[in-house]
Amino acid sequence: NYTVNDALDDYNDYLDNHSRSPDRAKYSVEAYLRPVFGKKEVAKLTSREIVAWHKKLAEEKPRARSKAGKIAFKEDAGKEDDYKRKRRATANRILTILKAALNRAYNEGKVANDDAWRRVKPYKNVDHPKVRFLALGECGRLVNACDQDFKALVQAGLLTGCRWGELIN
């Protein structure tokens, strides 16, 4: 009767002892994993339900800060550039936490089989944002919007591609 909650608890204990920053993973566990999978026995998990959850997670709007016990969503998030890629990248990060907890349980012999989550694949090509360069007109507007003292530094950056530290040196 080893449940996903048990696996997540064991994983949180592991993170406390072996991770530099376990807080982000713990937040994701409490917000996204326990409510959906917590009471389910690990042995009864199916890849179909994990895939459906992963897809739903990628399609729902990102969450906004809200009072404890309430869930609020950012209503205007769909208007952002690259929205679909960002949501899929978030879904992949949370899936990784679930798989890490379940793999840990499997490796410790608490679960007999890992087929259900091993078969679930993350979205491809979503980890790196699209790189976009400013058009010539946008460069001109940026330079014109700068204070006189800062304008030369912005122009130097645009013309050379130097980073901030290189420019101020």
DSSP file with accessible surface (Angstrom, degrees, kcal/mol):
  #  RESIDUE AA STRUCTURE BP1 BP2  ACC     N-H-->O    O-->H-N    N-H-->O    O-->H-N    TCO  KAPPA ALPHA  PHI   PSI    X-CA   Y-CA   Z-CA
    1    1 A N              0   0  163      0, 0.0     2,-0.6     0, 0.0     0, 0.0   0.000 360.0 360.0 360.0  36.3    0.0    0.0    0.0
    2    2 A Y        -     0   0   45    108,-0.2    40,-2.5     4,-0.1    41,-0.5  -0.650 360.0-160.5 -76.2 114.2    2.9    2.4   -0.8
    3    3 A T  B  >  -A   41   0A  27     -2,-0.6     4,-2.0    38,-0.3    38,-0.3  -0.460  32.5-109.2 -95.0 169.0    1.2    5.6   -2.0
    4    4 A V  H  > S+     0   0    0     36,-2.5     4,-3.0    33,-0.5     5,-0.2   0.876 120.6  59.7 -63.2 -36.3    2.5    8.5   -4.1
    5    5 A N  H  > S+     0   0   40     33,-2.3     4,-2.6    32,-0.3    -1,-0.2   0.915 104.5  49.7 -56.7 -42.9    2.2   10.6   -0.9
    6    6 A D  H  > S+     0   0   61     32,-0.3     4,-2.4     2,-0.2    -1,-0.2   0.923 111.6  48.0 -61.5 -43.8    4.7    8.1    0.7
    7    7 A A  H  X S+     0   0    1     -4,-2.0     4,-2.3     1,-0.2    -2,-0.2   0.907 112.3  49.2 -63.8 -40.7    7.0    8.4   -2.2
    8    8 A L  H  X S+     0   0    0     -4,-3.0     4,-2.7     2,-0.2    -2,-0.2   0.891 110.3  51.0 -67.6 -37.9    6.8   12.2   -2.2
    9    9 A D  H  X S+     0   0   69     -4,-2.6     4,-2.2    -5,-0.2    -2,-0.2   0.931 111.5  47.5 -63.2 -45.4    7.5   12.3    1.6
   10   10 A D  H  X S+     0   0   43     -4,-2.4     4,-2.1     1,-0.2    -2,-0.2   0.899 112.5  49.9 -61.5 -40.0   10.6   10.1    1.1
   11   11 A Y  H  X S+     0   0   33     -4,-2.3     4,-2.7     2,-0.2    -2,-0.2   0.909 108.4  52.0 -67.1 -40.6   11.7   12.3   -1.8
   12   12 A N  H  X S+     0   0   16     -4,-2.7     4,-2.2     2,-0.2    -1,-0.2   0.904 109.4  50.6 -61.8 -40.4   11.2   15.5    0.4
   13   13 A D  H  X S+     0   0   91     -4,-2.2     4,-1.3     2,-0.2    -1,-0.2   0.913 110.3  50.0 -61.7 -42.1   13.4   13.9    3.1
   14   14 A Y  H  X S+     0   0   78     -4,-2.1     4,-1.8     1,-0.2     3,-0.4   0.928 109.9  50.3 -61.3 -45.0   16.0   13.1    0.5
   15   15 A L  H  X S+     0   0   12     -4,-2.7     4,-2.1     1,-0.2    -1,-0.2   0.877 104.2  58.7 -62.9 -38.4   16.0   16.7   -0.8
   16   16 A D  H  < S+     0   0   80     -4,-2.2    -1,-0.2     1,-0.2    -2,-0.2   0.861 116.2  34.6 -58.5 -34.1   16.3   18.1    2.7
   17   17 A N  H  < S+     0   0  128     -4,-1.3    -1,-0.2    -3,-0.4    -2,-0.2   0.688 130.8  27.5 -95.2 -19.5   19.6   16.2    3.1
   18   18 A H  H  < S+     0   0  126     -4,-1.8     2,-0.4    -5,-0.1    -3,-0.2   0.418 100.5  80.5-126.7  -0.3   21.0   16.4   -0.4
   19   19 A S     <  -     0   0   46     -4,-2.1     0, 0.0    -5,-0.2     0, 0.0  -0.862  58.5-147.5-116.2 148.3   19.7   19.5   -2.2
   20   20 A R  S    S+     0   0  252     -2,-0.4    -1,-0.1     1,-0.2    -4,-0.0   0.813  98.2  17.9 -77.1 -34.2   20.9   23.1   -2.0
   21   21 A S        +     0   0   87      1,-0.1     3,-0.5     2,-0.0     4,-0.4  -0.628  64.1 160.0-141.2  83.3   17.4   24.5   -2.6
   22   22 A P     >  +     0   0   18      0, 0.0     4,-2.4     0, 0.0     5,-0.2   0.592  57.3  88.7 -79.8  -8.3   14.6   22.0   -2.0
   23   23 A D  H  > S+     0   0  122      1,-0.2     4,-2.3     2,-0.2     5,-0.2   0.876  84.6  50.3 -62.2 -41.6   11.9   24.7   -1.5
   24   24 A R  H  > S+     0   0  158     -3,-0.5     4,-2.1     2,-0.2    -1,-0.2   0.927 113.0  46.4 -64.5 -43.3   10.9   25.0   -5.2
   25   25 A A  H  > S+     0   0   17     -4,-0.4     4,-2.5     1,-0.2    -2,-0.2   0.915 111.4  52.4 -65.0 -39.7   10.4   21.2   -5.5
   26   26 A K  H  X S+     0   0   52     -4,-2.4     4,-2.4     1,-0.2    -2,-0.2   0.894 107.8  51.7 -64.4 -38.8    8.5   21.1   -2.3
   27   27 A Y  H  X S+     0   0  105     -4,-2.3     4,-2.7     1,-0.2     5,-0.3   0.943 110.7  47.6 -61.3 -46.7    6.2   23.8   -3.5
   28   28 A S  H  X>S+     0   0    5     -4,-2.1     4,-2.7     1,-0.2     5,-1.1   0.887 109.9  53.5 -63.3 -38.1    5.5   21.9   -6.7
   29   29 A V  I  X>S+     0   0    0     -4,-2.5     5,-2.8     3,-0.2     4,-0.9   0.952 114.7  40.3 -59.9 -48.7    4.9   18.7   -4.8
   30   30 A E  I  <5S+     0   0  102     -4,-2.4    -2,-0.2     3,-0.2    -1,-0.2   0.874 122.9  39.4 -70.3 -36.9    2.3   20.4   -2.6
   31   31 A A  I  <5S+     0   0   15     -4,-2.7    -2,-0.2    -5,-0.2    -3,-0.2   0.868 132.6  13.0 -83.8 -36.2    0.6   22.4   -5.4
   32   32 A Y  I  <5S+     0   0   16     -4,-2.7     4,-0.2    -5,-0.3    -3,-0.2   0.700 126.0  38.5-117.4 -27.0    0.6   20.0   -8.3
   33   33 A L  I  XXS+     0   0    0     -5,-1.1     4,-3.0    -4,-0.9     5,-0.7   0.896 107.7  50.3 -99.6 -50.2    1.4   16.5   -7.3
   34   34 A R  H  ><S+     0   0   43     -5,-2.8     4,-1.5     1,-0.2     5,-0.4   0.914 108.3  53.2 -59.5 -44.3   -0.2   15.6   -3.9
   35   35 A P  H  45S+     0   0   96      0, 0.0    -1,-0.2     0, 0.0    -2,-0.1   0.848 120.9  32.0 -61.3 -30.4   -3.7   16.9   -4.9
   36   36 A V  H  45S+     0   0   81     -3,-0.4    -2,-0.2    -4,-0.2    -3,-0.1   0.906 138.5  11.9 -92.2 -48.1   -3.8   14.7   -8.0
   37   37 A F  H ><5S+     0   0    5     -4,-3.0     3,-1.5     1,-0.1   -33,-0.5   0.521  91.8 106.2-110.6  -8.6   -1.8   11.6   -7.2
   38   38 A G  T 3<<S+     0   0    1     -4,-1.5   -33,-2.3    -5,-0.7   -32,-0.3   0.835  86.4  35.9 -48.1 -49.5   -1.2   11.7   -3.5
   39   39 A K  T 3  S+     0   0  193     -5,-0.4    -1,-0.3   -35,-0.2     2,-0.2   0.572  94.5 106.2 -86.8  -6.0   -3.6    9.0   -2.3
   40   40 A K  S <  S-     0   0   73     -3,-1.5   -36,-2.5     1,-0.1   -35,-0.2  -0.494  77.0-115.0 -76.7 139.3   -3.1    6.7   -5.3
   41   41 A E  B >   -A    3   0A  55    -38,-0.3     3,-1.1    -2,-0.2     4,-0.3  -0.550  18.2-134.1 -71.0 136.8   -1.0    3.6   -4.8
   42   42 A V  G >  S+     0   0    4    -40,-2.5     3,-1.6     1,-0.3    -1,-0.1   0.893 105.3  58.2 -60.7 -38.6    2.2    3.7   -6.8
   43   43 A A  G 3  S+     0   0   87    -41,-0.5    -1,-0.3     1,-0.3   -40,-0.1   0.752 105.5  51.0 -64.2 -21.7    1.7    0.2   -8.1
   44   44 A K  G <  S+     0   0  129     -3,-1.1    -1,-0.3     2,-0.1    -2,-0.2   0.403  82.0 117.2 -98.6   2.1   -1.7    1.2   -9.6
   45   45 A L    <   -     0   0   11     -3,-1.6     2,-0.3    -4,-0.3    71,-0.2  -0.439  49.6-156.9 -66.4 143.9   -0.4    4.3  -11.5
   46   46 A T     >  -     0   0   68     -2,-0.1     4,-1.7     1,-0.1     5,-0.2  -0.915  24.8-128.9-121.9 151.7   -0.8    4.1  -15.2
   47   47 A S  H  > S+     0   0   35     -2,-0.3     4,-2.8     1,-0.2     5,-0.2   0.859 108.2  62.0 -65.1 -31.6    1.1    5.9  -17.9
   48   48 A R  H  > S+     0   0  203      1,-0.2     4,-2.3     2,-0.2    -1,-0.2   0.921 105.4  44.5 -61.2 -44.3   -2.2    6.9  -19.4
   49   49 A E  H  > S+     0   0   54      2,-0.2     4,-2.2     1,-0.2    -1,-0.2   0.876 113.7  50.2 -72.4 -32.2   -3.2    8.9  -16.3
   50   50 A I  H  X S+     0   0    0     -4,-1.7     4,-2.7     2,-0.2    -2,-0.2   0.930 111.5  48.6 -68.7 -42.4    0.2   10.5  -16.0
   51   51 A V  H  X S+     0   0   73     -4,-2.8     4,-2.6     2,-0.2     5,-0.2   0.921 111.6  49.6 -62.4 -42.9    0.2   11.5  -19.6
   52   52 A A  H  X S+     0   0   58     -4,-2.3     4,-2.5    -5,-0.2    -1,-0.2   0.918 112.6  47.2 -63.3 -42.5   -3.3   13.0  -19.3
   53   53 A W  H  X S+     0   0   21     -4,-2.2     4,-2.7     2,-0.2    -2,-0.2   0.925 111.6  51.0 -63.6 -43.3   -2.3   15.0  -16.2
   54   54 A H  H  X S+     0   0    7     -4,-2.7     4,-1.9     1,-0.2    -2,-0.2   0.917 112.1  46.9 -61.5 -43.3    0.9   16.2  -17.9
   55   55 A K  H  X S+     0   0  112     -4,-2.6     4,-1.4     2,-0.2    -1,-0.2   0.925 112.4  49.1 -65.1 -44.5   -1.1   17.4  -20.9
   56   56 A K  H  X S+     0   0  138     -4,-2.5     4,-1.7     1,-0.2     3,-0.2   0.904 109.4  53.1 -62.6 -39.9   -3.7   19.1  -18.7
   57   57 A L  H  < S+     0   0    5     -4,-2.7    -1,-0.2     1,-0.2    -2,-0.2   0.897 108.5  49.9 -62.6 -39.1   -0.9   20.8  -16.7
   58   58 A A  H  < S+     0   0   10     -4,-1.9    -1,-0.2     1,-0.2    -2,-0.2   0.776 113.4  47.0 -70.4 -25.3    0.6   22.2  -20.0
   59   59 A E  H  < S+     0   0  125     -4,-1.4    -1,-0.2    -3,-0.2    -2,-0.2   0.686  93.2  89.4 -92.2 -20.5   -2.8   23.5  -21.1
   60   60 A E  S  < S-     0   0   41     -4,-1.7     3,-0.1    -5,-0.1     0, 0.0  -0.427  85.7-100.0 -80.0 155.5   -3.9   25.2  -17.9
   61   61 A K        -     0   0   77      1,-0.1    -1,-0.1    -2,-0.1    14,-0.1  -0.339  46.1 -93.4 -68.5 152.7   -3.1   28.8  -17.2
   62   62 A P        -     0   0   21      0, 0.0    12,-2.9     0, 0.0     2,-0.2  -0.325  46.4-106.6 -66.1 152.5   -0.2   29.6  -14.9
   63   63 A R  E     -B   73   0B  55     10,-0.2    10,-0.3    -3,-0.1     2,-0.3  -0.501  26.8-150.1 -82.2 149.6   -1.1   30.1  -11.3
   64   64 A A  E     -B   72   0B  35      8,-2.8     8,-0.6    -2,-0.2     2,-0.1  -0.747  36.5 -83.7-109.4 161.0   -1.1   33.5   -9.5
   65   65 A R        +     0   0  251     -2,-0.3     2,-0.3     6,-0.1    -1,-0.1  -0.406  61.6 161.1 -63.5 139.7   -0.4   34.1   -5.9
   66   66 A S        -     0   0   60      4,-0.1     3,-0.1    -2,-0.1     5,-0.0  -0.923  42.3 -68.0-151.3 174.3   -3.5   33.6   -3.8
   67   67 A K    >   -     0   0  170     -2,-0.3     3,-2.2     1,-0.1     5,-0.0  -0.288  69.5 -79.1 -65.7 155.2   -4.6   33.0   -0.2
   68   68 A A  T 3  S+     0   0  106      1,-0.3    -1,-0.1     3,-0.0     3,-0.1  -0.262 119.2  18.6 -56.9 134.6   -3.8   29.7    1.4
   69   69 A G  T 3  S+     0   0   89      1,-0.3     2,-0.3    -3,-0.1    -1,-0.3   0.355 107.2  98.2  86.3  -7.8   -6.2   27.0    0.2
   70   70 A K    <   -     0   0  146     -3,-2.2     2,-0.5     2,-0.0    -1,-0.3  -0.859  60.2-147.7-112.8 150.6   -7.3   28.9   -2.9
   71   71 A I        -     0   0  100     -2,-0.3     2,-0.4    -3,-0.1    -6,-0.1  -0.977  17.5-179.9-119.4 124.9   -6.1   28.6   -6.4
   72   72 A A  E     -B   64   0B  37     -8,-0.6    -8,-2.8    -2,-0.5     2,-0.3  -0.939  11.9-150.0-122.8 147.3   -6.0   31.6   -8.7
   73   73 A F  E     -B   63   0B  72     -2,-0.4     2,-0.8   -10,-0.3   -10,-0.2  -0.865  25.0-110.7-116.7 151.1   -4.9   31.7  -12.3
   74   74 A K    >   -     0   0   96    -12,-2.9     3,-0.9    -2,-0.3     4,-0.2  -0.693  30.6-164.5 -78.5 111.9   -3.3   34.5  -14.4
   75   75 A E  T 3  S+     0   0  132     -2,-0.8     3,-0.4     1,-0.2    -1,-0.2   0.821  82.6  45.8 -72.3 -31.2   -6.1   35.4  -16.8
   76   76 A D  T >  S+     0   0  104      1,-0.2     3,-1.5     2,-0.1     4,-0.3   0.320  80.1 103.6 -96.8  12.0   -4.0   37.4  -19.3
   77   77 A A  G X   +     0   0    0     -3,-0.9     3,-1.9     1,-0.3    -1,-0.2   0.828  68.0  68.4 -65.3 -30.2   -1.1   34.9  -19.5
   78   78 A G  G 3  S+     0   0   45     -3,-0.4    -1,-0.3     1,-0.3     5,-0.2   0.693  90.4  64.0 -64.2 -15.3   -2.2   33.6  -22.9
   79   79 A K  G <  S+     0   0  180     -3,-1.5    -1,-0.3     4,-0.1    -2,-0.2   0.613  81.0 106.3 -83.6 -12.3   -1.3   36.9  -24.5
   80   80 A E  S X  S-     0   0   82     -3,-1.9     3,-1.0    -4,-0.3     2,-0.1  -0.299  80.8-101.9 -68.0 151.8    2.4   36.5  -23.6
   81   81 A D  T 3  S+     0   0  134      1,-0.2    -1,-0.1     2,-0.1    -2,-0.1  -0.438 105.9  12.7 -66.2 144.3    4.9   35.7  -26.3
   82   82 A D  T 3> S+     0   0   43     -2,-0.1     4,-2.1     1,-0.1    -1,-0.2   0.788  81.5 152.4  64.2  27.3    5.9   32.1  -26.4
   83   83 A Y  H <>  +     0   0   49     -3,-1.0     4,-2.3     1,-0.2     5,-0.2   0.915  66.1  50.1 -58.7 -48.0    3.1   31.1  -24.0
   84   84 A K  H  > S+     0   0  139      1,-0.2     4,-2.1     2,-0.2    -1,-0.2   0.906 111.1  49.0 -62.3 -43.1    2.7   27.5  -25.2
   85   85 A R  H  > S+     0   0   40      1,-0.2     4,-2.4     2,-0.2    -1,-0.2   0.930 110.8  50.9 -63.0 -42.8    6.4   26.7  -24.9
   86   86 A K  H  X S+     0   0   82     -4,-2.1     4,-2.1     1,-0.2    -2,-0.2   0.909 110.1  48.9 -62.5 -43.4    6.6   28.2  -21.4
   87   87 A R  H  X S+     0   0   14     -4,-2.3     4,-2.4     1,-0.2    -1,-0.2   0.907 112.1  48.7 -64.7 -40.1    3.6   26.1  -20.2
   88   88 A R  H  X S+     0   0   82     -4,-2.1     4,-2.3    -5,-0.2    35,-0.3   0.886 109.3  52.6 -67.3 -37.6    5.1   22.9  -21.6
   89   89 A A  H  X S+     0   0    3     -4,-2.4     4,-2.1    37,-0.2    -2,-0.2   0.909 110.3  48.6 -63.9 -40.0    8.5   23.7  -20.0
   90   90 A T  H  X S+     0   0   25     -4,-2.1     4,-2.2     2,-0.2     5,-0.2   0.930 109.9  51.3 -64.3 -44.5    6.7   24.1  -16.6
   91   91 A A  H  X S+     0   0    0     -4,-2.4     4,-2.5     1,-0.2    -2,-0.2   0.905 109.5  51.5 -60.0 -39.1    4.8   20.9  -17.1
   92   92 A N  H  X S+     0   0    9     -4,-2.3     4,-2.3     1,-0.2    -1,-0.2   0.898 107.5  51.9 -64.2 -41.8    8.1   19.1  -17.9
   93   93 A R  H  X S+     0   0  136     -4,-2.1     4,-1.4     2,-0.2    -1,-0.2   0.914 112.9  44.5 -62.3 -41.4    9.7   20.5  -14.7
   94   94 A I  H  X S+     0   0    5     -4,-2.2     4,-2.1     2,-0.2    -2,-0.2   0.901 111.4  53.3 -72.4 -37.6    6.9   19.3  -12.5
   95   95 A L  H  X S+     0   0    1     -4,-2.5     4,-3.0     1,-0.2     5,-0.2   0.901 105.1  56.3 -60.5 -39.3    6.8   15.9  -14.3
   96   96 A T  H  X S+     0   0   88     -4,-2.3     4,-2.4     1,-0.2    -1,-0.2   0.890 105.8  50.2 -60.8 -39.4   10.6   15.6  -13.6
   97   97 A I  H  X S+     0   0   22     -4,-1.4     4,-2.3     2,-0.2    -1,-0.2   0.934 111.5  48.2 -65.5 -44.4    9.9   16.0   -9.9
   98   98 A L  H  X S+     0   0    0     -4,-2.1     4,-2.4     1,-0.2     5,-0.2   0.948 113.8  46.5 -60.2 -47.8    7.2   13.3  -10.0
   99   99 A K  H  X S+     0   0   38     -4,-3.0     4,-3.0     1,-0.2     5,-0.2   0.881 110.2  53.6 -65.1 -36.3    9.4   10.9  -11.9
  100  100 A A  H  X S+     0   0   28     -4,-2.4     4,-2.1    -5,-0.2    -1,-0.2   0.921 110.5  46.5 -64.1 -42.7   12.4   11.6   -9.5
  101  101 A A  H  X S+     0   0    1     -4,-2.3     4,-1.9     2,-0.2    -2,-0.2   0.927 116.1  44.8 -64.9 -43.3   10.3   10.8   -6.5
  102  102 A L  H  X S+     0   0    0     -4,-2.4     4,-2.4     2,-0.2    -2,-0.2   0.887 112.1  51.5 -71.0 -37.5    8.9    7.6   -8.1
  103  103 A N  H  X S+     0   0   55     -4,-3.0     4,-3.0    -5,-0.2    -1,-0.2   0.884 108.0  53.4 -63.8 -38.6   12.3    6.5   -9.4
  104  104 A R  H  X S+     0   0   71     -4,-2.1     4,-1.6    -5,-0.2    -2,-0.2   0.929 109.4  48.0 -61.8 -43.7   13.7    7.0   -5.9
  105  105 A A  H  <>S+     0   0    2     -4,-1.9     5,-2.4     2,-0.2     6,-0.7   0.913 113.2  48.3 -63.0 -41.7   11.0    4.7   -4.5
  106  106 A Y  H ><5S+     0   0   84     -4,-2.4     3,-1.6     1,-0.2    -2,-0.2   0.932 110.4  50.4 -64.3 -45.5   11.7    2.1   -7.2
  107  107 A N  H 3<5S+     0   0  124     -4,-3.0    -1,-0.2     1,-0.3    -2,-0.2   0.771 108.2  53.3 -66.2 -25.9   15.5    2.2   -6.6
  108  108 A E  T 3<5S-     0   0   84     -4,-1.6    -1,-0.3    -5,-0.2    -2,-0.2   0.385 118.0-112.7 -88.6   2.9   14.9    1.7   -2.9
  109  109 A G  T < 5S+     0   0   64     -3,-1.6    -3,-0.2     2,-0.2    -2,-0.1   0.636  84.7 120.0  79.5  15.5   12.8   -1.4   -3.6
  110  110 A K  S   <S+     0   0   91     -5,-2.4     2,-0.4    -6,-0.2    -4,-0.2   0.626  75.4  42.7 -86.3 -12.8    9.6    0.1   -2.4
  111  111 A V        -     0   0   14     -6,-0.7    -2,-0.2    -5,-0.2    -1,-0.1  -0.995  69.0-151.7-133.7 138.3    7.9   -0.4   -5.8
  112  112 A A  S    S+     0   0  101     -2,-0.4     2,-0.4     1,-0.2    -1,-0.1   0.754  78.1  32.2 -82.2 -24.1    8.3   -3.5   -7.9
  113  113 A N        -     0   0   86      1,-0.1    -1,-0.2     2,-0.0     3,-0.1  -0.992  45.2-174.7-142.2 140.0    7.8   -1.8  -11.4
  114  114 A D     >  +     0   0   17     -2,-0.4     4,-1.9     1,-0.1     3,-0.3   0.209  56.3 109.0-117.0  15.5    8.6    1.5  -13.0
  115  115 A D  H  >  +     0   0   46      1,-0.2     4,-1.7     2,-0.2     5,-0.1   0.870  69.0  63.8 -60.9 -38.6    6.9    1.1  -16.4
  116  116 A A  H  4 S+     0   0   18      1,-0.2    -1,-0.2     2,-0.2     4,-0.2   0.909 116.3  25.4 -58.6 -46.3    4.1    3.5  -15.7
  117  117 A W  H >4 S+     0   0    2     -3,-0.3     3,-0.7     2,-0.2    -1,-0.2   0.722 113.2  65.8 -93.8 -20.9    6.2    6.6  -15.4
  118  118 A R  H 3< S+     0   0  122     -4,-1.9    -2,-0.2     1,-0.2    -3,-0.2   0.862 100.0  54.3 -67.4 -29.5    9.2    5.5  -17.5
  119  119 A R  T 3< S+     0   0  159     -4,-1.7     2,-0.6    -5,-0.2    -1,-0.2   0.642  85.9  96.1 -78.8 -14.3    7.0    5.5  -20.5
  120  120 A V    <   -     0   0    1     -3,-0.7   -72,-0.0    -4,-0.2    -3,-0.0  -0.680  62.7-160.1 -82.3 121.3    5.9    9.1  -20.1
  121  121 A K        -     0   0  144     -2,-0.6     3,-0.1     1,-0.0    -2,-0.1  -0.815  12.7-123.7-104.3 141.0    8.0   11.4  -22.2
  122  122 A P        -     0   0   62      0, 0.0     2,-0.1     0, 0.0   -33,-0.1  -0.300  41.1 -84.4 -73.9 164.3    8.4   15.1  -21.6
  123  123 A Y        -     0   0   52    -35,-0.3     3,-0.4     1,-0.1     2,-0.2  -0.438  50.5-124.1 -65.3 143.4    7.7   17.7  -24.3
  124  124 A K  S    S+     0   0  174      1,-0.2    -1,-0.1    -2,-0.1   -36,-0.0  -0.611  77.9   9.6 -93.3 151.8   10.6   18.2  -26.7
  125  125 A N  S    S+     0   0  159     -2,-0.2    -1,-0.2     1,-0.1   -36,-0.1   0.839  89.4 111.5  56.0  42.9   12.4   21.4  -27.5
  126  126 A V        +     0   0    7     -3,-0.4   -37,-0.2   -38,-0.1    -1,-0.1   0.449  51.7  80.3-119.5  -2.6   10.7   23.6  -24.9
  127  127 A D  S    S+     0   0  107      1,-0.1    -1,-0.0   -39,-0.1    -3,-0.0   0.742  86.7  58.8 -80.2 -22.4   13.6   24.3  -22.5
  128  128 A H  S    S-     0   0  159      3,-0.0    -1,-0.1   -43,-0.0     3,-0.1  -0.925  81.6-131.0-113.3 125.6   15.2   27.1  -24.5
  129  129 A P        -     0   0   78      0, 0.0     2,-0.3     0, 0.0    -2,-0.1  -0.272  35.9 -92.8 -67.7 157.4   13.2   30.2  -25.4
  130  130 A K        -     0   0  173      1,-0.1     2,-0.4   -48,-0.0     0, 0.0  -0.527  39.6-129.8 -69.3 134.5   13.2   31.5  -28.9
  131  131 A V        -     0   0  118     -2,-0.3     2,-0.4    -3,-0.1    -1,-0.1  -0.735  28.8-176.8 -89.2 130.2   16.0   34.0  -29.5
  132  132 A R        -     0   0  163     -2,-0.4     2,-0.3     0, 0.0    -2,-0.0  -0.992  12.1-150.8-130.3 134.6   14.8   37.2  -31.1
  133  133 A F        -     0   0  172     -2,-0.4     2,-0.2     1,-0.0    -2,-0.0  -0.750  29.4-101.0-101.6 152.6   17.0   40.2  -32.1
  134  134 A L        -     0   0   79     -2,-0.3     2,-0.1     1,-0.1    -1,-0.0  -0.477  35.0-125.1 -70.6 139.4   15.8   43.7  -32.3
  135  135 A A     >  -     0   0   55     -2,-0.2     4,-2.3     1,-0.1     5,-0.2  -0.363  31.0-101.6 -75.5 163.9   14.9   45.1  -35.7
  136  136 A L  H  > S+     0   0  158      1,-0.2     4,-2.0     2,-0.2     5,-0.2   0.912 123.7  50.0 -57.3 -42.9   16.7   48.2  -36.9
  137  137 A G  H  > S+     0   0   42      1,-0.2     4,-2.2     2,-0.2    -1,-0.2   0.883 109.3  51.9 -64.3 -37.9   13.6   50.4  -36.1
  138  138 A E  H  > S+     0   0   52      2,-0.2     4,-2.4     1,-0.2    -1,-0.2   0.889 107.1  53.5 -66.3 -36.8   13.4   48.9  -32.6
  139  139 A C  H  X S+     0   0   28     -4,-2.3     4,-2.5     1,-0.2    -2,-0.2   0.926 108.9  49.1 -62.0 -44.5   17.1   49.7  -31.9
  140  140 A G  H  X S+     0   0   32     -4,-2.0     4,-2.5     1,-0.2    -2,-0.2   0.916 111.3  48.6 -62.5 -43.2   16.5   53.3  -32.9
  141  141 A R  H  X S+     0   0  159     -4,-2.2     4,-1.5     2,-0.2    -1,-0.2   0.891 110.8  51.7 -64.4 -38.6   13.4   53.6  -30.6
  142  142 A L  H  X S+     0   0   74     -4,-2.4     4,-0.7     2,-0.2     3,-0.3   0.949 111.6  45.8 -63.1 -47.0   15.4   52.0  -27.7
  143  143 A V  H >< S+     0   0   14     -4,-2.5     3,-1.1     1,-0.2    -2,-0.2   0.925 112.4  51.2 -63.3 -42.3   18.3   54.5  -28.1
  144  144 A N  H 3< S+     0   0  121     -4,-2.5    -1,-0.2     1,-0.2    -2,-0.2   0.795 106.6  55.0 -66.6 -26.5   15.9   57.4  -28.4
  145  145 A A  H 3< S+     0   0   83     -4,-1.5    -1,-0.2    -3,-0.3    -2,-0.2   0.624  91.7  95.8 -81.8 -11.7   14.1   56.4  -25.2
  146  146 A C  S << S-     0   0   21     -3,-1.1     5,-0.1    -4,-0.7     2,-0.0  -0.431  83.4-103.4 -82.0 152.3   17.3   56.4  -23.1
  147  147 A D    >>  -     0   0  128     -2,-0.1     4,-1.8     1,-0.1     3,-0.7  -0.352  37.6-108.9 -63.6 155.4   18.6   59.2  -21.0
  148  148 A Q  H 3> S+     0   0  145      1,-0.3     4,-0.7     2,-0.2     3,-0.1   0.873 118.2  52.4 -58.4 -39.0   21.4   61.1  -22.5
  149  149 A D  H 34 S+     0   0  159      1,-0.2     4,-0.3     2,-0.1    -1,-0.3   0.816 116.2  39.4 -67.5 -30.1   24.0   59.7  -20.0
  150  150 A F  H <> S+     0   0   94     -3,-0.7     4,-2.0     1,-0.1     3,-0.3   0.651  94.5  84.4 -94.2 -17.1   23.0   56.1  -20.8
  151  151 A K  H  X S+     0   0   42     -4,-1.8     4,-2.6     1,-0.2     5,-0.2   0.887  87.9  51.3 -58.9 -43.8   22.5   56.5  -24.6
  152  152 A A  H  X S+     0   0   64     -4,-0.7     4,-2.4     1,-0.2    -1,-0.2   0.893 109.5  51.0 -64.0 -39.0   26.1   56.0  -25.5
  153  153 A L  H  > S+     0   0   44     -4,-0.3     4,-2.2    -3,-0.3    -1,-0.2   0.914 111.0  48.0 -65.5 -41.0   26.3   52.8  -23.5
  154  154 A V  H  X S+     0   0   19     -4,-2.0     4,-2.5     2,-0.2    -2,-0.2   0.927 111.8  49.9 -65.7 -42.5   23.2   51.4  -25.1
  155  155 A Q  H  X S+     0   0   91     -4,-2.6     4,-2.4     1,-0.2     5,-0.2   0.920 110.0  50.7 -62.9 -42.4   24.5   52.2  -28.6
  156  156 A A  H  X S+     0   0   37     -4,-2.4     4,-2.2     1,-0.2     6,-0.4   0.912 110.8  49.6 -62.1 -40.7   27.8   50.6  -27.8
  157  157 A G  H  X S+     0   0   17     -4,-2.2     4,-2.3     1,-0.2    -2,-0.2   0.908 112.1  47.2 -64.0 -43.1   26.0   47.4  -26.7
  158  158 A L  H  < S+     0   0   70     -4,-2.5    -1,-0.2     1,-0.2    -2,-0.2   0.880 116.4  43.9 -66.7 -37.4   23.9   47.3  -29.8
  159  159 A L  H  < S+     0   0  151     -4,-2.4    -2,-0.2    -5,-0.2    -1,-0.2   0.810 127.1  27.1 -79.2 -30.7   26.8   47.8  -32.1
  160  160 A T  H  < S-     0   0   88     -4,-2.2    -3,-0.2    -5,-0.2    -2,-0.2   0.715  89.0-132.5-105.0 -26.7   29.2   45.4  -30.4
  161  161 A G     <  +     0   0   64     -4,-2.3    -4,-0.1    -5,-0.4    -3,-0.1   0.602  51.5 156.3  80.0  11.1   27.1   42.8  -28.7
  162  162 A C        -     0   0   51     -6,-0.4    -1,-0.2    -5,-0.1     2,-0.1  -0.323  42.1-115.3 -69.0 153.8   29.1   43.2  -25.6
  163  163 A R     >  -     0   0  189     -3,-0.1     4,-2.4     1,-0.1     5,-0.2  -0.367  32.6 -98.1 -82.1 168.6   27.7   42.3  -22.2
  164  164 A W  H  > S+     0   0  151      1,-0.2     4,-2.4     2,-0.2     5,-0.2   0.914 123.0  49.0 -54.7 -49.7   27.0   44.8  -19.4
  165  165 A G  H  > S+     0   0   35      1,-0.2     4,-1.3     2,-0.2    -1,-0.2   0.883 111.9  49.3 -61.3 -38.5   30.2   44.0  -17.6
  166  166 A E  H  4 S+     0   0  105      1,-0.2    -1,-0.2     2,-0.2    -2,-0.2   0.887 110.8  50.8 -68.5 -37.2   32.3   44.3  -20.7
  167  167 A L  H  < S+     0   0   43     -4,-2.4    -2,-0.2     1,-0.2    -1,-0.2   0.917 109.8  47.3 -68.2 -42.7   30.7   47.6  -21.6
  168  168 A I  H  <        0   0   94     -4,-2.4    -1,-0.2     1,-0.2    -2,-0.2   0.775 360.0 360.0 -75.5 -20.9   31.3   49.2  -18.2
  169  169 A N     <        0   0  172     -4,-1.3    -1,-0.2    -5,-0.2    -2,-0.2   0.840 360.0 360.0 -72.6 360.0   35.0   48.0  -18.2
